[in-house]
Amino acid sequence: MAALRTSSLNLHRARLVSLRGGRGALWAMIVSKLARLPSRLASLPYRLAAMPDDRKERQRFRDAQHWRAWYKTKRWQDLRWATLLRDLFTCQRCKRVEADTSQLVADHRKAHRGDETLFWDPGNLWTLCKRCHDSWKQRQERSGKADGNDGPIGHDGG
């Protein structure tokens, strides 16, 4: 398998060098550095090893997190409602006013990842419509950009 990868890499290197003509030396250097990258990456720990492959397993894995139970408490429901009221049932990203509260999410600006202080902090919550939460916010979290300063300023200046 490694030999196949190496020969494929050499083929790509040769193509790049021939395509770049006079800048072949520069491209050869870049491709050479890229060729060493897989060995350097192999020494890094694999962070997704614990994440199951199929959807049902992922769901079970997610629900096994101890903090998931916090979403089922009266305290959370009250905090969610207070957040929706504070933000006047308005998505803080697209400014859409939504009367159907099932289409609104009290979202954590900064992902709490089980940190109880961040989870219950009203200043860390903002209202997002389901569409913004399920598309834009999820992309932000996957890319690592959801750090609490990831969107337009909310009602209270940040």
C-alpha positions as CSV (number, residue, x, y, z in Angstrom):
1,M,0.0,0.0,0.0
2,A,2.8,2.4,0.9
3,A,4.6,1.6,-2.3
4,L,1.5,2.3,-4.3
5,R,1.2,5.7,-2.6
6,T,4.9,6.5,-3.2
7,S,4.7,5.7,-6.9
8,S,1.5,7.7,-7.2
9,L,3.2,10.6,-5.5
10,N,6.2,10.4,-7.8
11,L,3.9,10.4,-10.8
12,H,2.2,13.6,-9.5
13,R,5.6,15.1,-8.8
14,A,6.8,14.4,-12.4
15,R,3.6,15.9,-13.8
16,L,3.9,19.1,-11.8
17,V,7.5,19.6,-12.7
18,S,6.8,19.1,-16.4
19,L,3.7,21.4,-16.2
20,R,5.6,24.3,-14.6
21,G,8.5,24.4,-17.2
22,G,11.0,27.0,-16.1
23,R,9.8,26.9,-12.5
24,G,10.3,23.2,-12.2
25,A,12.9,23.4,-9.4
26,L,10.5,25.4,-7.2
27,W,7.7,22.9,-7.9
28,A,10.0,20.0,-7.3
29,M,10.9,21.5,-3.9
30,I,7.2,22.0,-3.0
31,V,6.3,18.4,-4.1
32,S,9.3,17.1,-2.2
33,K,8.0,18.7,1.0
34,L,4.5,17.4,0.4
35,A,6.0,13.9,-0.1
36,R,7.4,14.0,3.5
37,L,4.1,15.2,4.9
38,P,2.4,11.7,5.2
39,S,5.2,10.4,7.4
40,R,5.0,13.5,9.6
41,L,1.2,13.2,9.9
42,A,1.4,9.5,10.8
43,S,3.1,10.5,14.1
44,L,0.2,12.7,15.1
45,P,-2.6,11.2,17.3
46,Y,-5.8,10.4,15.5
47,R,-8.5,12.5,17.1
48,L,-11.6,10.8,15.7
49,A,-10.7,7.3,16.8
50,A,-13.5,7.3,19.3
51,M,-16.2,8.4,16.9
52,P,-18.3,5.6,15.6
53,D,-19.0,5.2,11.8
54,D,-22.7,4.7,11.4
55,R,-25.4,7.2,12.3
56,K,-27.1,5.2,15.0
57,E,-23.8,4.6,16.8
58,R,-22.9,8.3,16.5
59,Q,-26.2,9.2,18.1
60,R,-25.7,6.7,20.9
61,F,-22.1,8.1,21.4
62,R,-23.4,11.7,21.5
63,D,-26.3,10.9,23.9
64,A,-23.8,9.1,26.3
65,Q,-22.2,12.5,27.1
66,H,-23.1,13.3,30.7
67,W,-24.0,17.0,29.8
68,R,-26.6,15.9,27.3
69,A,-29.0,15.3,30.2
70,W,-28.8,19.0,31.1
71,Y,-30.9,19.8,28.0
72,K,-33.8,17.8,29.5
73,T,-34.0,19.8,32.8
74,K,-36.5,22.5,33.8
75,R,-33.6,24.8,34.5
76,W,-32.5,24.5,30.8
77,Q,-36.1,25.0,29.5
78,D,-36.4,28.2,31.6
79,L,-33.0,29.5,30.5
80,R,-33.9,28.7,26.8
81,W,-37.2,30.6,27.2
82,A,-35.5,33.5,28.9
83,T,-33.0,33.7,26.0
84,L,-35.7,33.6,23.4
85,L,-37.6,36.4,25.2
86,R,-34.4,38.5,25.7
87,D,-33.7,38.3,21.9
88,L,-37.4,39.0,21.1
89,F,-37.7,35.7,19.2
90,T,-35.3,37.0,16.6
91,C,-32.4,35.1,15.0
92,Q,-29.3,37.0,16.0
93,R,-27.6,36.1,12.7
94,C,-30.2,36.6,10.0
95,K,-32.5,38.8,12.0
96,R,-35.5,36.7,11.1
97,V,-38.4,37.0,13.7
98,E,-39.9,33.6,14.3
99,A,-43.2,33.0,16.2
100,D,-42.9,29.2,16.1
101,T,-40.4,28.6,19.0
102,S,-39.7,25.1,17.7
103,Q,-37.9,26.8,14.9
104,L,-35.6,28.7,17.3
105,V,-32.5,27.4,19.1
106,A,-31.0,28.9,22.2
107,D,-27.4,28.3,21.0
108,H,-24.2,28.5,23.0
109,R,-22.0,31.2,21.3
110,K,-18.9,29.5,22.6
111,A,-19.2,25.7,22.6
112,H,-19.4,24.5,26.2
113,R,-18.0,20.9,25.6
114,G,-19.3,19.8,29.0
115,D,-18.1,22.9,30.9
116,E,-21.0,23.5,33.3
117,T,-20.2,27.2,33.8
118,L,-20.3,27.9,30.0
119,F,-23.4,25.8,29.6
120,W,-25.5,27.7,32.2
121,D,-24.1,31.2,31.4
122,P,-26.9,33.4,29.9
123,G,-24.3,35.6,28.4
124,N,-23.0,32.7,26.4
125,L,-26.5,32.1,24.8
126,W,-28.1,33.7,21.8
127,T,-31.1,32.9,19.7
128,L,-30.6,31.4,16.2
129,C,-33.2,30.2,13.8
130,K,-33.0,26.5,13.1
131,R,-31.8,27.2,9.6
132,C,-28.8,29.3,10.8
133,H,-28.0,26.9,13.6
134,D,-28.1,23.8,11.5
135,S,-26.1,25.2,8.6
136,W,-23.9,28.2,9.4
137,K,-23.3,27.5,13.1
138,Q,-22.5,23.8,12.5
139,R,-20.0,24.7,9.8
140,Q,-18.4,27.2,12.2
141,E,-18.0,24.5,14.9
142,R,-16.7,21.9,12.5
143,S,-14.1,24.4,11.2
144,G,-13.1,25.4,14.7
145,K,-14.2,29.0,14.3
146,A,-17.0,28.9,16.9
147,D,-15.2,30.7,19.7
148,G,-17.8,33.1,21.0
149,N,-17.0,35.9,18.5
150,D,-18.3,34.1,15.5
151,G,-21.1,36.2,14.3
152,P,-22.8,39.5,14.3
153,I,-23.0,41.4,17.6
154,G,-26.0,40.4,19.6
155,H,-28.5,42.7,21.4
156,D,-26.2,43.4,24.3
157,G,-23.1,44.4,22.3
158,G,-21.4,41.0,22.2
